[in-house]
């Protein structure tokens, strides 16, 4: 199957957003937890390191998933590959 320029653009954008979101996930998961003891300021009345471990990282994961879903829906429509309702 021959790929069109539209297919190449679609996959290039898809891979770029996936890479960016994976970098954000990595930073939230590993970098913030690695420096948790150095992040010793109060955030919503709790130590920031505790808050990130208990709530913050989970909220960021949900935001990443929501952003990716919305972005890919728009990208699918832009390139004409959206799912159709039957």
C-alpha positions in Angstrom: 0.0 0.0 0.0 1.4 3.4 -1.0 1.2 6.0 1.8 0.0 9.4 0.8 1.4 12.7 2.1 -1.7 13.0 4.3 -0.9 9.6 5.9 2.7 10.7 6.5 1.6 14.0 8.1 -1.0 12.1 10.3 1.6 9.7 11.6 4.3 12.3 12.1 1.9 14.4 14.2 0.7 11.3 16.1 4.3 10.3 16.9 5.2 13.9 17.9 2.4 14.3 20.4 3.0 10.8 21.7 6.6 11.6 22.3 5.8 14.9 24.0 3.2 13.3 26.3 5.6 10.4 27.2 8.2 12.9 28.2 5.7 14.7 30.4 4.7 11.3 31.9 8.3 10.4 32.6 9.0 13.8 34.3 5.9 13.4 36.5 6.6 9.8 37.3 10.3 9.7 37.8 11.9 13.1 38.0 9.5 14.7 40.4 9.6 11.6 42.7 13.4 11.5 42.5 13.6 15.1 43.7 10.7 14.7 46.2 12.7 15.4 49.3 14.1 18.6 47.8 10.5 19.8 47.0 9.7 20.5 50.7 7.2 23.3 50.4 3.5 23.3 51.4 0.9 22.8 48.7 -2.8 22.9 49.6 -1.7 22.3 53.2 0.3 19.2 52.5 4.0 18.7 51.7 4.4 18.9 48.0 6.2 15.5 47.7 3.3 13.8 49.5 0.7 15.6 47.4 2.4 14.7 44.1 2.6 11.0 45.2 -1.0 10.9 46.5 -3.0 13.1 44.1 -0.9 15.3 41.7 0.5 12.6 39.5 -2.9 10.9 39.1 -4.5 14.2 38.1 -1.8 14.8 35.5 -2.2 11.3 34.1 -5.9 11.9 33.6 -5.2 15.2 31.9 -2.6 13.6 29.6 -5.2 10.9 28.6 -7.9 13.5 28.0 -5.7 15.8 26.0 -4.5 12.8 23.8 -8.1 11.7 23.2 -9.2 15.2 22.2 -6.1 15.8 20.1 -6.4 12.5 18.2 -10.1 13.1 17.5 -9.3 16.4 16.0 -6.4 14.9 14.0 -8.7 12.1 12.8 -11.3 14.5 11.5 -8.6 16.7 9.9 -7.2 13.8 7.9 -10.6 12.1 7.3 -9.9 8.9 9.2 -12.5 9.4 12.0 -14.6 6.5 13.2 -18.1 6.6 11.7 -21.3 5.7 13.6 -23.3 2.8 12.2 
